[in-house]
Amino acid sequence: MLKRSSLSVSIAIILGLSLAACSDQTEQQTNSQQASQTEQQSQLPAPPDAVEKDFIVESPVADRVDTYYWLRDDERKDPEVLAYLEAENEYYDAYRKSYEQLEQTLTDEIIGRIKQDDSSVPYVKGDYEYYTRYEEGSEYPIHARKPVSGGEEQILLNVNELAKDHDYYTAANLTISPNQNLLAYMVDTNGRRQYQLWIKDLTSGEMRKQSLDGLSSSIAWAADNKTLFVIENDPQTLLSTRVLKHQLDAPAEQAELVYEEQDESFYMWLSNSRDNQYVKVQMSSTVADELRILDTSTPDADMTVFAPRERGVQYSAEHINGRWIIRTDWNAPNFKVMQVDADEVGSRDNWQPLIEHSDDVFIQGFTTFTNYLAINERSDGLRRIRVLPWQDFEQQRYIEAEETPFVMYSQRNPEQDTDTLRYGFSSLKTPTKIYAYDMKTGEQELLKQDEVLGDFDSSNYRTKRVWAKADDGTEIPVSLLMRSDFEHDGTAPLYQYAYGSYGSSSDPYFRSTVLSLVDRGFVYAIAHIRGGQEMGREWYEDGKLLNKKNTFTDFIDVTEHLVKEGYAHPDKVFAMGGSAGGLLMGAVANMAPDLYRGMVAHVPFVDVVTTMLDESIPLTTNEFDEWGNPKQEEYYNYMLSYSPYDNISAQDYPALMVTTGLHDSQVQYFEPAKWVAKLRDMKTDNNPLVFSVNMEAGHGGSSGRFSRLEEVAEEYAFILDLLEQ
């Protein structure tokens, strides 16, 4: 049920004051804030005012008028549209001028915590150990390797050199050939995630751009070291649809079509199996999977269907020693593990059980070794690792956690014939630790702990797991980070984050950036709301399709709980979410605007119905099973009832910072642009509304590590400036 929360009642509960007294106090605070904001905004130029142009959005259910639809320009070239976006950037720059020193302080502070000349822990594959390192002051990584037997470093890619003539540059999915003499990688130069294939000869150093463009980032090698498999995207929808077999340096027209996906509800990617014996092409929709495999020694053979797709059955598989290990939800909502001999693939009837389904444990994934199986799983909303010897599963053991809440996960383990598992451990106050775990003895070695520069001391912080009760009685887990000297008296500011879609879980990883808020007295909260998978598959099912509103009301209930329990002052609550988490921000802003002092919505998906009606927009058809198909009346009406853009009303809204990237292929820039334009016309408050458009980037923001941190500093400066008003 949609609801609005009464800020006055919340204050009364916390402070024990009469409702009338609380109302007077709140009114005084509100008047003071409005006066401050009015004074600040009086010194600004007028915000951009997008003109309204009637446009009919047609639907089999009902037509709607969208007066800002004209802001959509698929070519990103319309002078009127670009002028409007530039005007929004100019307005944002004028707004932030008043706190530019704070923003610079935060930038220096956040970057100052980073060990700039850092290096990853090397992993061994074949004759080399591979790693990534950064140099002092550099934006981009250097990918390198050294012979295991000893010898000098060999630079695979210095991304700083490659990116120097580009405003945006990503080198993705570096993939070494079987003989380890060639490097294949994908390049994106505008953030739209449409890649070009490049090859580097590691013997001669020669780099060659291949003739294929418009690709996904996935790559798989055949055993002959000259045949590559890649995926070509549809130029309109950007869906990954065509698997191509490409001979090195051959023209694009000679690439052979191996497979073409006809069902636009499926994503597709490919890779090599961990033992490099197979090419794997994985097709996945929200509710079904299909895997096709090909022996790398016979690249001209036909691919084999591992098991035919069936709606309601998801699976993935990995090969080891003549058999396939399978993770599947076949009659197992929280997934189970099965196996099949390599010569018996083709039907699920041949699958044999290994690890049965549990109502209390969600199997996240697994890593196969010659002698052991390592299971990544969730229980009580936390990620753990369970190690089982193939010879006797009764001898299983869990890797022990050092504290809670935490996250534990398998690191990169390319070699199967080893008894050493590499894994990562982190918490909100503990920087990531990389361990080598001896699966035979249970002993472990700390290989590295991320270094945080400055005066960071983990003992200055404490973490906590609390549970907030939703309206329907469901207990929502919440991870908290605060200073050790935190006073539990209801005076602290709160920064609350959540995502809550696609079954993607928001784990309590360490983030050094958020210390800039926590050190200024904030409580940092991750709300593990429904729509993720923190509490198992049912947690996801209860937050999608016709249950989607649970995601939004859970977030609101968490806020109310934290305020009621004295973790935050009711007038100092801030919220942030991005992408589908931006949808969360937009819905909550409409439903409970009085709970939040300010909100940050990064690349927000806010025009749900119009986007999901248009199958030419990237990703739309893939997501009917996530949001619903609005061409069906039941889903149309439900989606329309929460779509942030469609539910803007003449009411007061929190201060809002909205961001987007002009080349975003996941959430097109025009969704937040229209949302901001309509909010400007409809909202009745004087609270700030700023819109930052990165004209050179896509969904992930800037590509350089420092420029990304600068964007975080912008967000925090916006919040802290509001707090001081």
Salt bridges, closest charged atoms under 4 A:
ASP66 OD2 - LYS674 NZ 2.64
ASP74 OD1 - ARG72 NE 2.93
GLU80 OE1 - LYS53 NZ 2.95
GLU88 OE1 - ARG680 NH2 2.71
ASP93 OD1 - ARG96 NH1 2.81
GLU100 OE1 - LYS97 NZ 3.54
GLU103 OE2 - ARG96 NH2 2.46
GLU109 OE2 - ARG113 NH2 3.29
GLU109 OE2 - ARG520 NH1 2.85
ASP117 OD1 - LYS115 NZ 3.19
ASP118 OD1 - LYS448 NZ 2.95
GLU135 OE2 - ARG133 NH1 3.23
GLU153 OE1 - ARG133 NH2 2.84
GLU161 OE1 - LYS164 NZ 3.29
GLU206 OE1 - ARG208 NH1 3.51
ASP213 OD1 - LYS209 NZ 3.13
GLU232 OE1 - ARG242 NE 2.61
ASP249 OD1 - ARG208 NE 2.91
GLU256 OE1 - LYS245 NZ 3.29
GLU260 OE1 - ARG242 NH1 3.88
GLU261 OE1 - ARG309 NH2 2.79
ASP275 OD2 - HIS319 ND1 2.57
GLU290 OE2 - ARG292 NE 3.08
GLU290 OE1 - ARG309 NE 3.28
ASP300 OD1 - LYS245 NZ 2.72
GLU310 OE1 - ARG348 NH2 2.97
GLU318 OE1 - LYS280 NZ 3.30
ASP359 OD1 - HIS357 ND1 3.80
GLU377 OE1 - ARG386 NH2 2.82
GLU402 OE1 - LYS433 NZ 2.89
ASP450 OD1 - LYS448 NZ 3.91
ASP471 OD2 - LYS3 NZ 3.50
ASP472 OD2 - ARG530 NH1 2.88
ASP485 OD1 - ARG483 NE 3.88
ASP507 OD1 - ARG378 NH1 2.81
ASP507 OD2 - ARG383 NH1 3.40
ASP519 OD1 - ARG483 NH1 3.00
GLU534 OE2 - HIS528 ND1 3.33
GLU541 OE2 - ARG537 NE 3.38
GLU541 OE1 - LYS544 NZ 3.69
ASP554 OD1 - ARG530 NH2 2.79
ASP557 OD1 - LYS3 NZ 2.19
GLU560 OE1 - LYS3 NZ 3.45
ASP571 OD2 - ARG597 NH1 3.56
ASP607 OD2 - LYS674 NZ 2.61
ASP614 OD2 - ARG72 NH1 2.65
GLU615 OE2 - LYS631 NZ 2.75
ASP625 OD1 - ARG311 NH2 2.70
ASP646 OD1 - ARG64 NH2 2.88
ASP664 OD2 - HIS699 ND1 2.71
ASP685 OD1 - LYS683 NZ 2.72
GLU714 OE2 - ARG96 NH2 3.45
GLU715 OE1 - HIS602 NE2 2.79
